[in-house]
Amino acid sequence: MKIVMAVIKPFKLEEVRDALTALGVHGLTVTEVKGYGRQKGHTEIYRGAEYAVSFLPKLKIEVAVASDLVGPVIEAITSAARTGQIGDGKIFVTSLEKAVRIRTGETDADAL
């Protein structure tokens, strides 16, 4: 089992969710986050004054999947979230040792 964590632009959430649903991924967690990467933010002009915006709003999506689904999940997220512009985001994959569904007590793959 693996956790796939993706940091994406907020307006791409519905496309990513639809792509994951098409793969049979039934649950995900979304968190509003802020960050910056190589672009180090950007400047905005508001009422004639220029402001530096260091941290850009992003969404972090976390999905727990079986190990054999990692490749298709990464491909689905990548194709759905790509705009071709700077700041499209990143995907991280980590190992998941144990999962327990609280309501039924199911564990590991059955809990996903």
Order of alpha helices (4+ residues) and beta strands (2+ residues): beta-alpha-beta-beta-beta-beta-alpha-beta
